[in-house]
Amino acid sequence: MDAKLLSPEFPHTVVVTCTDEMVPDRLSHAWRLGSCGEDWTWGRAGADQMRFSFKRETDGVTFRLKALAGMSSRPTG
C-alpha cells in the first residue's frame, strides 16, 4: 500500500466501488481536483474498491459526489 494513503498529509479518505472498467472514470474525477501525489493519492482497497485520500476535505466530498453520480448513471445489467 502506498504510504501516502495513510499519511496525515492526506487525511480525507474516500473508498468507492471500482471495477477494472471504472478505473479511468475514478481517476478522471480525481485529476479534476488536482495533481496525484500533490493533492490526492489512490490505491486499491479490495478487489472492487479503490481508496482515494485527499489533502482538502472539500475535495473528498466533491469526489464522493462525482463517484455517486457516476454510479447512478451507469446502466444496470
Protein Blocks (a to p, Z undefined) as FASTA:
>chain_A
ZZklmpcklmcccdddddfklmmmmmmmmmmnocehkloccddebjkbccdddfblklmm
mmmmmmmmmmmmpceZZ
